[in-house]
Amino acid sequence: MKKDWGTNKVVGKDGGVSDHLQPERPTSKFKRPAYKSRQDAPPRAKAGLQRGGQTFKETQSGDRPRHQEPSSSREPPGLAVRELAVAMLVRVLYRSQVLDEALVWAFASERGQALADRDKAFVRVIVATVLRRHGELSVAIKAHLEKPLPEDSGRLWTILLSAAAQLLILETPPHAAISLAVDQTRLDIGASRFSRLANAVLRRVSEAGRLESKPEINIQPWLMAQWREAYGAEIAARIAEASLEEAALDITVKSDAAAWAEKLGGTLLSTENIRLASAGRIEALPGYDDGAWWVQDAAASIPARLFGDLAGKDVADLCAAPGGKTAQLASLGANVTAVDLRPERLKRLDQNMARLGLKCETVASDVSTWAPSRTFDAVLLDAPCTATGTIRRHPDILHLKRETDAANLAPLQTRLLENAALLVRPGGLLIYGVCSLEASEGEAQVTNFLSSHPDFHRQPILASEAGIEPEWLTADGDLRTMPFHLPADGATPGGLDGFYAARLVRSPS
């Protein structure tokens, strides 16, 4: 884990990054809180939920509060950061809320709005660290517990996870991390009687001073099993290790990538993306207001470049929002029709395109049934998927995905691919892609499609195209990037999103 507190990035499908700045690491002494409104307090507990081997009662809205909030004027410095972090972890781990949504909730709250940008960044990094290293942190804590925590211990387990992450990974001074965790325990109605236990356990965790590095125990067993079956044990282990690293910040520029790399102090990648070692606030970087570039993982930028010369060609971008690939296609001279199911997502796409000074037509429609009165020279389908290739950016995936998700999504992916094929003119190109590491969502979908569509054939992708390296290609000539590809080079971080893409050609007749 880097000591750049600002590198935790929460991104959308195309790699959009929230601002990330240096947070404080405050210390505090506990003062007895005054009671406040229960509007934002975690509600009452529900039995039977398990995390890290601990079973305890979680909260449900509408019941009496199980957490008392201190008056902001008497709140120990740094407590608000830890409280928001724990509240967000509860939402992700026990209410199955997407991390992006938990972030919106947290920073829209009264407590969140009062935080400085650097403290908001520290909230993010605490939450992301716990989500990434949940298995290892659980082992470290349980080594100092004589018996499992009782069901009615409130948020104690989550508080311990947050504090352990600060002690073992984020290098927060022990007196600050432990003192504030004990404060949190005392504030929690279910956990308050365990404040001495929390203090003792965390002191032992701090004294132990190390986290046993076993990346695989942070990955759900069924997911590791799928990776082993698809890629073998060695590759699966490398995926697990790389997936737990912080994702790099990549940007795509409209033109003159080399000049922008120099201006931004970044590294120009073989894919013509620029990778930044650190950035501060994204909106403050040169070129942002001018619409010279947008944030997009290097792997996600490759499919749009596999069409070749797009100048003046009609292209359909399916499942287009938030618009990174749409922007690429338009910047390459294509006449783009961007299609997405949800109008609110298209509104965001329109805003992004307006900032970039690019144009496209947008259509709010179900991509699986969309039937315009024309066909296209090229069609790009970035299909909905389990997104396991983006764990570096979305660590909540480690906790929210279920073994049945890929199988449940397969019929939708098949329908989308079937309809996308109808939109390709004779002799045109169709690129199917997913940001998933699961073969059932990538290779298997294309194999099944080709077996039932003799009018399409695969056009192998070459290592000489779009900066692609040979190891990023499958034996069939499809793109398959891994989180451990593009290793770090000096101060420049490494890694790519796990992405699959196949290029298919429709017969001329």
Disulfide bonds with the S-S distance in Angstrom:
none
